[in-house]
Amino acid sequence: MADAPLPAGWTLQQIRDRSGDQEAVALDPHRAVTWVGDVTGVKETLRPVIVLGFHSLCLVKTVDHTWYMGSLYENGSIDCWAGCNSLDDGLRGL
């Protein structure tokens, strides 16, 4: 999506190069995103500001500046199951 936000200081090509996925895309952050990684089974709705798609995986930055890794489903929803210290850590973890 042409108008989807990217992380400050990053280009889409830099994200593709760092992740090794030349088909990575910036996605519209207006979608259902849920944190499901809590060991208690409690789910939490997250408020994304940036969503980067890597086929069926994604990285999500929330309004509190936290990065998460998760699964991107065909309907556009996301279940996040891991936190990331930074975008760079998330990209290496893909």
C-alpha positions in Angstrom: 0.0 0.0 0.0 1.5 3.3 -1.1 0.3 5.4 1.9 1.0 2.9 4.6 3.5 4.3 7.1 7.1 3.2 7.4 9.3 3.4 10.5 11.1 6.8 10.8 14.5 6.6 9.0 13.7 3.4 7.1 12.9 2.9 3.5 11.0 -0.1 2.2 14.1 -1.3 0.4 16.2 -1.1 3.6 13.5 -3.2 5.3 13.6 -5.7 2.5 17.4 -5.9 2.5 17.6 -6.4 6.3 14.9 -9.0 6.4 16.0 -10.8 3.3 12.4 -10.7 2.0 12.2 -8.7 -1.3 8.4 -8.9 -1.2 8.0 -7.2 2.2 5.3 -4.6 2.2 4.1 -1.8 4.5 0.4 -2.4 5.3 -2.4 -0.3 6.5 -2.4 -0.3 10.3 -6.1 0.0 10.5 -6.8 -3.7 11.2 -7.5 -6.0 14.1 -4.3 -6.8 16.0 -4.3 -9.0 19.1 -1.6 -9.9 21.6 -1.9 -13.7 22.2 1.5 -14.3 23.7 0.6 -14.1 27.4 1.1 -17.4 29.2 -2.1 -16.8 31.1 -4.1 -17.0 27.8 -5.4 -13.4 28.2 -5.7 -11.7 24.9 -5.2 -8.0 24.5 -6.2 -5.7 21.7 -3.2 -3.7 20.3 -3.3 -0.4 18.6 -0.9 -0.5 15.7 0.7 2.5 14.0 3.0 0.6 11.7 2.5 -2.9 10.1 5.1 -4.6 8.0 4.1 -7.7 6.1 6.4 -10.6 5.3 4.1 -13.2 3.6 2.3 -14.8 6.6 4.4 -13.1 9.2 4.4 -9.4 10.3 6.0 -6.9 12.5 3.8 -4.4 14.3 4.7 -1.2 16.1 2.1 0.0 18.6 1.1 3.5 19.8 3.4 2.9 22.9 6.4 2.3 20.5 6.6 -1.4 21.2 7.4 -3.8 18.4 5.7 -7.2 18.1 6.0 -10.2 15.8 3.0 -12.1 14.7 0.9 -14.0 12.2 -0.8 -12.2 9.4 -4.0 -13.9 8.3 -5.8 -13.8 4.9 -8.6 -11.7 6.4 -6.0 -9.0 7.4 -6.1 -9.7 11.1 -3.0 -10.2 13.1 -2.2 -12.3 16.2 1.1 -11.2 17.8 2.9 -13.9 19.9 6.3 -12.3 20.5 7.7 -9.0 21.5 10.8 -7.5 19.9 13.3 -5.1 21.5 13.5 -3.1 18.2 12.6 -3.2 14.6 16.1 -4.4 13.8 15.7 -7.3 16.3 12.3 -8.2 14.7 13.8 -8.1 11.2 16.6 -10.5 12.2 14.1 -12.7 14.0 12.0 -13.3 10.9 
